[in-house]
C-alpha cells in the first residue's frame, strides 16, 4: 500500500470517528412533560367590569406531549376562586355589599407554539434555544357552583419558558378563558333574571389566570441512526 493511499484511509477513519462521536453526543429531545403551577385568578363580568379586581389564588397541574421543538399539545387542570360583592336592586355591584366567592375547576386542552426552536442547548444544532416566548389556544370546560354548573370556554394566552437542565424547566403564562356564558356569579341579582344567560356573546364572562410553572420532561425520543438500517 502506497504512503498516499494510507494517508487517505487514515483520514477517512478519522472523519468517520468524528461523525460517530458527534452523533453520540447530540442532545436527545424529550417527548413528555409533567408540571405543577400556581398563581392568581380574577374574572371580568357583571360584578367586575375591570381587570385585577378581587384577585384570588389558583393552582393546578399539566401534562404535555412534545411533537418537536416548536409544537406541543397540553392538557391542564386548575382550581381557583373568583369573588365579588353582591348586587344592588339595579343589578350593579354594591360597594357595601357582602363578598361572595365561587370555586372554579377548569380543565382544558391547548396547542402550544414556540416562536423559537425550544430545547436543551445543543452545540451541534445552533438553532435550538433554551428559552422562547410562546402562544397557545384550545378548548376547555369550567365547573363551578359545587359542580352544579358547567360553562365551556376558549382558552388563549401567551407565555415565556426556559430550561434549567436536561429534564427541568420553568415558565410564566397569562391565560384568558373566554366563556360561552354569563353565569359565574353566585348571586342572582347580576344576571339570568329572564333566563337569558349566554344569549349575548358580547356579555360573556372572562377568566384570567397568571401562573408560574415548574415542569419535568422525560421519555427521550428514539435515536435515529443514519449510518445503519434497523433489522
C-alpha positions as semicolon CSV with decimal commas, in nm:
position;residue;x (nm);y (nm);z (nm)
1;X;0,000;0,000;0,000
2;X;0,138;0,333;-0,102
3;X;0,201;0,604;0,152
4;X;-0,057;0,832;-0,012
5;X;-0,328;0,563;-0,002
6;X;-0,250;0,501;0,365
7;X;-0,300;0,870;0,446
8;X;-0,636;0,874;0,264
9;X;-0,757;0,569;0,457
10;X;-0,644;0,719;0,789
11;X;-0,825;1,045;0,709
12;X;-1,147;0,859;0,625
13;X;-1,128;0,663;0,952
14;X;-1,073;0,983;1,149
15;X;-1,369;1,150;0,975
16;X;-1,594;0,852;1,050
17;X;-1,492;0,858;1,417
18;X;-1,569;1,229;1,439
19;X;-1,914;1,183;1,284
20;X;-1,988;0,890;1,517
21;X;-1,876;1,089;1,821
22;X;-2,091;1,385;1,715
23;X;-2,393;1,159;1,678
24;X;-2,335;1,009;2,023
25;X;-2,309;1,349;2,191
26;X;-2,617;1,508;2,040
27;X;-2,883;1,612;2,291
28;X;-3,184;1,381;2,262
29;X;-3,517;1,561;2,285
30;X;-3,772;1,460;2,550
31;X;-4,127;1,385;2,436
32;X;-4,337;1,406;2,754
33;X;-4,381;1,676;3,015
34;X;-4,541;1,687;3,362
35;X;-4,571;2,002;3,568
36;X;-4,731;2,192;3,854
37;X;-4,838;2,556;3,852
38;X;-4,961;2,827;4,082
39;X;-5,052;3,193;4,066
40;X;-5,353;3,423;4,073
41;X;-5,701;3,432;3,919
42;X;-5,962;3,700;3,861
43;X;-6,258;3,746;3,632
44;X;-6,428;4,021;3,433
45;X;-6,807;4,012;3,435
46;X;-7,116;4,172;3,584
47;X;-6,960;4,201;3,931
48;X;-6,626;4,328;3,799
49;X;-6,618;4,528;3,474
50;X;-6,241;4,591;3,512
51;X;-5,935;4,368;3,536
52;X;-5,732;4,290;3,851
53;X;-6,025;4,311;4,092
54;X;-6,069;4,073;4,387
55;X;-5,769;3,859;4,293
56;X;-5,764;3,508;4,438
57;X;-5,524;3,212;4,433
58;X;-5,511;2,941;4,165
59;X;-5,309;2,621;4,133
60;X;-5,307;2,310;3,919
61;X;-5,115;2,054;3,713
62;X;-5,045;1,985;3,348
63;X;-4,911;1,721;3,113
64;X;-4,799;1,766;2,754
65;X;-4,678;1,574;2,452
66;X;-4,392;1,746;2,270
67;X;-4,416;1,682;1,897
68;X;-4,099;1,873;1,810
69;X;-3,905;2,184;1,914
70;X;-4,199;2,412;1,829
71;X;-4,532;2,230;1,868
72;X;-4,684;2,056;2,170
73;X;-5,027;1,957;2,299
74;X;-5,104;2,025;2,666
75;X;-5,381;1,902;2,897
76;X;-5,416;2,103;3,216
77;X;-5,648;2,131;3,512
78;X;-5,656;2,420;3,759
79;X;-5,872;2,520;4,053
80;X;-5,918;2,867;4,192
81;X;-6,170;3,119;4,316
82;X;-6,335;3,430;4,181
83;X;-6,501;3,685;4,407
84;X;-6,718;3,995;4,404
85;X;-6,973;4,195;4,601
86;X;-7,346;4,136;4,598
87;X;-7,561;4,333;4,356
88;X;-7,792;4,626;4,411
89;X;-8,154;4,617;4,303
90;X;-8,040;4,757;3,968
91;X;-7,801;4,468;3,904
92;X;-7,481;4,661;3,977
93;X;-7,205;4,587;4,229
94;X;-7,284;4,721;4,576
95;X;-6,966;4,876;4,729
96;X;-7,105;4,799;5,074
97;X;-7,237;4,455;4,988
98;X;-7,111;4,123;5,116
99;X;-6,831;3,947;4,930
100;X;-6,919;3,622;4,756
101;X;-6,676;3,364;4,618
102;X;-6,716;3,086;4,364
103;X;-6,480;2,790;4,336
104;X;-6,389;2,700;3,978
105;X;-6,234;2,382;3,840
106;X;-6,114;2,442;3,485
107;X;-5,996;2,166;3,253
108;X;-5,870;2,245;2,903
109;X;-5,657;2,114;2,622
110;X;-5,446;2,358;2,421
111;X;-5,198;2,356;2,135
112;X;-4,875;2,545;2,208
113;X;-4,645;2,704;1,952
114;X;-4,292;2,817;2,037
115;X;-4,165;3,118;1,845
116;X;-3,809;2,977;1,874
117;X;-3,695;2,615;1,837
118;X;-3,702;2,524;2,207
119;X;-3,493;2,269;2,394
120;X;-3,170;2,196;2,576
121;X;-2,877;2,381;2,421
122;X;-2,720;2,165;2,154
123;X;-2,381;2,270;2,021
124;X;-2,450;2,066;1,708
125;X;-2,779;2,245;1,638
126;X;-2,734;2,617;1,687
127;X;-3,100;2,690;1,608
128;X;-3,225;2,535;1,933
129;X;-3,270;2,786;2,215
130;X;-3,306;2,721;2,592
131;X;-3,578;2,986;2,608
132;X;-3,871;3,102;2,396
133;X;-4,191;3,306;2,402
134;X;-4,496;3,103;2,301
135;X;-4,869;3,126;2,237
136;X;-5,148;2,875;2,289
137;X;-5,519;2,820;2,225
138;X;-5,769;2,541;2,265
139;X;-6,097;2,440;2,430
140;X;-6,198;2,395;2,794
141;X;-6,476;2,344;3,046
142;X;-6,528;2,533;3,373
143;X;-6,711;2,353;3,656
144;X;-6,849;2,576;3,933
145;X;-7,128;2,625;4,189
146;X;-7,027;2,299;4,362
147;X;-7,014;2,121;4,024
148;X;-7,377;2,208;3,955
149;X;-7,292;2,429;3,655
150;X;-7,069;2,372;3,356
151;X;-6,951;2,651;3,129
152;X;-6,741;2,585;2,815
153;X;-6,471;2,834;2,723
154;X;-6,195;2,905;2,472
155;X;-5,852;2,941;2,639
156;X;-5,598;3,169;2,469
157;X;-5,275;3,306;2,606
158;X;-4,907;3,388;2,586
159;X;-4,610;3,275;2,789
160;X;-4,235;3,252;2,824
161;X;-4,050;2,929;2,905
162;X;-3,691;2,829;2,965
163;X;-3,494;2,515;3,052
164;X;-3,280;2,466;3,361
165;X;-3,137;2,123;3,277
166;X;-3,195;1,816;3,060
167;X;-3,523;1,740;3,241
168;X;-3,624;2,053;3,437
169;X;-3,788;2,368;3,302
170;X;-3,997;2,668;3,411
171;X;-4,249;2,906;3,258
172;X;-4,475;3,203;3,323
173;X;-4,803;3,239;3,134
174;X;-5,110;3,459;3,109
175;X;-5,427;3,274;3,007
176;X;-5,765;3,425;2,920
177;X;-6,067;3,194;2,920
178;X;-6,345;3,336;2,701
179;X;-6,661;3,177;2,843
180;X;-6,968;3,077;2,644
181;X;-7,195;3,208;2,918
182;X;-7,258;3,477;3,176
183;X;-7,328;3,274;3,489
184;X;-7,013;3,266;3,704
185;X;-7,164;3,491;3,970
186;X;-7,325;3,311;4,262
187;X;-7,580;3,584;4,336
188;X;-7,894;3,601;4,113
189;X;-7,904;3,981;4,127
190;X;-7,649;4,022;3,850
191;X;-7,789;3,826;3,562
192;X;-8,013;3,546;3,446
193;X;-8,324;3,730;3,565
194;X;-8,503;3,631;3,246
195;X;-8,304;3,310;3,186
196;X;-8,110;3,476;2,902
197;X;-7,757;3,384;3,004
198;X;-7,533;3,321;2,705
199;X;-7,774;3,476;2,454
200;X;-7,543;3,778;2,412
201;X;-7,188;3,665;2,324
202;X;-7,057;4,017;2,390
203;X;-7,166;3,991;2,753
204;X;-6,983;3,668;2,838
205;X;-6,761;3,625;3,142
206;X;-6,382;3,628;3,110
207;X;-6,149;3,436;3,342
208;X;-5,783;3,537;3,362
209;X;-5,502;3,343;3,527
210;X;-5,138;3,447;3,566
211;X;-4,927;3,148;3,660
212;X;-4,574;3,028;3,725
213;X;-4,499;2,664;3,649
214;X;-4,227;2,404;3,700
215;X;-4,210;2,111;3,457
216;X;-4,026;1,780;3,437
217;X;-3,952;1,640;3,091
218;X;-3,884;1,271;3,025
219;X;-3,930;0,991;2,770
220;X;-3,646;1,064;2,527
221;X;-3,725;1,024;2,162
222;X;-3,579;0,726;1,985
223;X;-3,239;0,789;1,830
224;X;-3,224;0,759;1,453
225;X;-2,905;0,615;1,314
226;X;-2,829;0,749;0,970
227;X;-2,541;0,508;0,914
228;X;-2,730;0,184;0,961
229;X;-3,064;0,020;0,895
230;X;-3,288;-0,146;1,152
231;X;-3,315;-0,518;1,120
